[in-house]
Amino acid sequence: VMTSSMEMNRVIVPKYETIHNQVQLYCQFSLGPDRLYSVKWYKDGSEFYRYVPKDNPPVLVFGVSGIIVDVKRSNSLVVTLKDLQLSCSGTYTCEASSEGPRFKTISGQGEMEILDLPDSEPIISGINASGYKVGSWLNVNCTSPNSKPAAKLNWYINNEQVNSLYLADYSPSMNEHTGLYTSFIGLSFKLKRQHFIHGVVTLKCTSKLFQHYFESSEKLITGIGLGEKALESRANG
């Protein structure tokens, strides 16, 4: 009895990719003694790419929403997608079949989520430009505009992450036309003398999307009436 040693080694689909980028999906299989009949790629169960070496041309592309195949850079082992859209998020399956007499079919899959990164670095607002006295309240906001999914925001005071007691973590707002989210986080605390280092407090807001995107913004809070020592150390600092 002949056994087919055709087997799927791995299907490589990036977990996250950025909108409008291009991506390569890999289908790595070994044929053994078999001959390849076809390779098919599906997105959420809908076929969008077929490679049949015996056909001329070997590549056939099917319309699936948001998917644009770069045919010149696709073959039996790799399919290249360009100008990715948010609708390209989903499950990608590669299916390889051998010729007769055995007609074996093997498959593997991976999930990909398309990210739309924020329009800008996080925006810090609400700072009083005339400065702050010890004992006064600081109320500021940080905004990360238009991303999908919503960005995760954090505050830092003098490079130390802020205790959640001082944070107002608002729900992100969604733009109904674009489907994109804007994230907000508020910071509210009473300024103590030790917050002022050389007369200033350094505020930082960070914005993050998984391991794929990280941006930060900093603002300096100026102290008023801190006394001679603080100002001296700032001048010397």
C-alpha positions as CSV (number, residue, x, y, z in Angstrom):
1,V,0.0,0.0,0.0
2,M,1.5,3.3,-1.1
3,T,1.1,6.1,1.5
4,S,1.2,9.7,0.4
5,S,3.8,11.7,2.2
6,M,2.3,15.0,1.1
7,E,2.0,17.2,4.2
8,M,1.5,20.8,5.3
9,N,4.5,22.2,7.1
10,R,3.1,25.6,8.0
11,V,0.9,28.4,6.9
12,I,2.4,31.8,7.7
13,V,-0.2,34.6,8.1
14,P,0.9,37.7,10.1
15,K,-1.3,38.3,13.2
16,Y,-1.4,42.0,12.6
17,E,-0.8,44.2,9.6
18,T,-1.4,47.9,8.8
19,I,-4.0,49.2,6.5
20,H,-2.8,50.1,2.9
21,N,0.3,48.0,3.5
22,Q,1.1,44.8,1.5
23,V,1.5,41.4,3.0
24,Q,2.8,38.0,1.9
25,L,1.0,34.8,3.0
26,Y,3.1,31.6,2.9
27,C,1.9,28.1,2.3
28,Q,4.7,25.7,3.0
29,F,4.1,22.1,2.2
30,S,6.0,19.1,1.1
31,L,4.8,17.0,-1.8
32,G,6.8,13.8,-1.3
33,P,6.3,11.5,-4.3
34,D,3.1,13.4,-5.3
35,R,2.6,16.0,-8.0
36,L,0.9,19.2,-7.2
37,Y,-2.5,19.7,-8.7
38,S,-3.6,23.0,-7.1
39,V,-3.1,25.5,-4.3
40,K,-6.2,27.5,-3.2
41,W,-6.4,30.3,-0.7
42,Y,-9.7,31.2,1.1
43,K,-10.6,34.1,3.3
44,D,-13.4,33.3,5.8
45,G,-14.3,30.3,3.6
46,S,-14.4,32.3,0.3
47,E,-11.8,31.3,-2.4
48,F,-9.8,34.3,-3.6
49,Y,-6.8,32.7,-5.2
50,R,-6.1,29.5,-7.2
51,Y,-2.8,28.2,-8.5
52,V,-3.0,25.3,-11.0
53,P,0.5,24.6,-12.5
54,K,-1.0,22.8,-15.5
55,D,-3.2,25.8,-16.5
56,N,-2.0,28.7,-18.6
57,P,-1.9,31.1,-17.0
58,P,-1.6,29.1,-13.7
59,V,-3.1,31.8,-11.5
60,L,-6.8,32.5,-11.2
61,V,-8.1,35.3,-8.9
62,F,-11.7,35.6,-7.5
63,G,-13.3,38.8,-6.2
64,V,-13.5,38.9,-2.4
65,S,-14.2,42.2,-0.7
66,G,-11.1,44.2,0.1
67,I,-8.6,41.7,-1.3
68,I,-6.3,42.7,-4.1
69,V,-3.8,40.0,-5.2
70,D,-0.5,41.0,-6.7
71,V,-0.4,38.2,-9.3
72,K,3.2,38.9,-10.4
73,R,4.4,38.3,-6.9
74,S,2.3,35.2,-6.1
75,N,2.9,31.5,-6.9
76,S,2.3,28.1,-5.4
77,L,4.1,28.9,-2.2
78,V,3.2,32.6,-1.5
79,V,0.4,34.9,-2.3
80,T,1.0,38.7,-2.1
81,L,-1.9,41.0,-1.1
82,K,-1.6,44.8,-1.7
83,D,-3.4,47.9,-0.4
84,L,-4.9,46.1,2.6
85,Q,-8.3,47.2,3.8
86,L,-9.9,46.8,7.2
87,S,-12.2,44.2,5.5
88,C,-9.2,42.0,5.0
89,S,-9.3,41.0,8.7
90,G,-10.2,37.4,9.1
91,T,-9.2,33.7,8.7
92,Y,-6.9,32.7,5.8
93,T,-6.8,29.1,4.8
94,C,-4.4,27.5,2.3
95,E,-5.4,24.2,0.7
96,A,-3.0,22.2,-1.4
97,S,-4.1,19.2,-3.5
98,S,-2.1,16.5,-5.3
99,E,-2.8,14.9,-8.6
100,G,-4.4,11.5,-9.1
101,P,-4.5,8.7,-8.4
102,R,-4.4,9.7,-4.8
103,F,-5.9,13.2,-4.9
104,K,-4.8,14.1,-1.3
105,T,-5.8,17.5,0.1
106,I,-4.1,19.2,3.0
107,S,-4.7,22.6,4.6
108,G,-3.6,25.0,7.2
109,Q,-4.8,28.4,8.4
110,G,-4.0,31.6,10.3
111,E,-5.8,34.7,11.5
112,M,-4.9,38.3,10.4
113,E,-6.2,41.5,11.9
114,I,-5.8,44.7,9.9
115,L,-5.0,47.8,12.0
116,D,-5.7,51.4,11.2
117,L,-3.1,53.4,13.2
118,P,-3.9,56.7,14.9
119,D,-3.7,59.9,12.8
120,S,-1.1,61.4,15.1
121,E,0.9,61.0,18.2
122,P,-1.2,61.3,21.4
123,I,-2.5,64.9,22.0
124,I,-2.1,66.4,25.5
125,S,-4.6,69.2,26.3
126,G,-5.8,71.2,29.2
127,I,-2.4,72.5,30.5
128,N,-2.5,76.1,31.9
129,A,0.4,77.8,30.2
130,S,0.9,80.3,33.0
131,G,2.1,77.6,35.3
132,Y,1.1,75.9,38.5
133,K,1.6,76.4,42.3
134,V,2.2,73.6,44.8
135,G,-1.2,72.5,46.1
136,S,-3.0,73.3,42.9
137,W,-4.9,70.7,40.9
138,L,-3.7,69.5,37.5
139,N,-6.5,68.3,35.2
140,V,-5.3,67.3,31.7
141,N,-6.5,65.0,28.9
142,C,-4.8,62.8,26.4
143,T,-6.4,61.9,23.1
144,S,-5.4,59.4,20.4
145,P,-7.3,60.1,17.2
146,N,-8.9,57.7,14.7
147,S,-7.6,54.1,15.0
148,K,-8.9,50.6,14.8
149,P,-9.0,49.1,17.2
150,A,-8.9,51.8,19.9
151,A,-5.4,52.6,21.1
152,K,-4.4,51.9,24.8
153,L,-3.3,55.1,26.6
154,N,-1.2,55.5,29.7
155,W,0.0,58.5,31.7
156,Y,3.5,59.0,33.2
157,I,4.6,61.7,35.7
158,N,8.4,62.3,35.7
159,N,8.7,59.0,33.8
160,E,6.8,56.9,36.4
161,Q,3.5,55.3,35.4
162,V,0.6,57.0,37.1
163,N,-1.5,55.2,39.8
164,S,-5.0,54.4,38.3
165,L,-6.6,56.4,41.2
166,Y,-5.6,59.6,39.3
167,L,-6.9,58.4,35.9
168,A,-10.2,58.9,34.2
169,D,-10.4,56.2,31.6
170,Y,-13.2,57.1,29.2
171,S,-14.7,54.8,26.7
172,P,-13.4,55.4,23.2
173,S,-15.7,57.1,20.8
174,M,-16.5,55.7,17.4
175,N,-16.9,57.7,14.2
176,E,-20.0,56.2,12.6
177,H,-18.8,57.2,9.1
178,T,-15.3,55.7,9.3
179,G,-15.7,53.0,12.0
180,L,-12.5,54.4,13.6
181,Y,-12.1,55.0,17.4
182,T,-10.7,57.9,19.3
183,S,-9.3,57.1,22.7
184,F,-9.3,59.5,25.7
185,I,-7.7,59.3,29.1
186,G,-7.9,62.0,31.8
187,L,-5.3,62.7,34.5
188,S,-6.3,64.6,37.7
189,F,-4.0,65.1,40.8
190,K,-2.9,67.6,43.3
191,L,0.6,68.9,42.7
192,K,3.0,68.4,45.6
193,R,6.5,69.9,45.9
194,Q,8.2,66.7,45.2
195,H,6.5,66.5,41.7
196,F,8.6,69.6,40.7
197,I,12.1,68.5,39.6
198,H,14.2,71.6,38.9
199,G,11.0,73.5,38.9
200,V,9.1,71.5,36.3
201,V,6.9,68.4,36.2
202,T,7.3,66.2,33.1
203,L,4.0,64.7,31.8
204,K,4.0,61.9,29.2
205,C,1.1,60.2,27.5
206,T,1.7,57.0,25.5
207,S,-0.5,55.4,22.9
208,K,-0.2,51.7,22.0
209,L,-1.7,49.2,19.6
210,F,-0.5,45.7,20.5
211,Q,3.2,45.3,19.6
212,H,2.6,47.1,16.3
213,Y,2.4,50.7,17.2
214,F,3.8,52.9,20.0
215,E,3.9,56.7,20.2
216,S,4.3,59.2,23.0
217,S,4.0,62.9,23.7
218,E,5.5,65.0,26.5
219,K,4.6,68.3,28.1
220,L,6.4,70.3,30.8
221,I,4.4,71.8,33.7
222,T,6.1,74.9,35.0
223,G,6.0,75.6,38.7
224,I,5.2,79.1,40.1
225,G,6.4,80.4,43.5
226,L,8.4,77.4,44.4
227,G,10.9,79.5,46.3
228,E,14.6,80.2,45.7
229,K,16.0,76.6,46.2
230,A,13.9,75.1,43.4
231,L,14.6,77.9,41.0
232,E,18.4,77.8,41.8
233,S,18.6,74.1,41.2
234,R,16.8,74.6,37.9
235,A,19.2,77.3,36.8
236,N,22.2,75.1,37.8
237,G,20.5,71.9,36.6
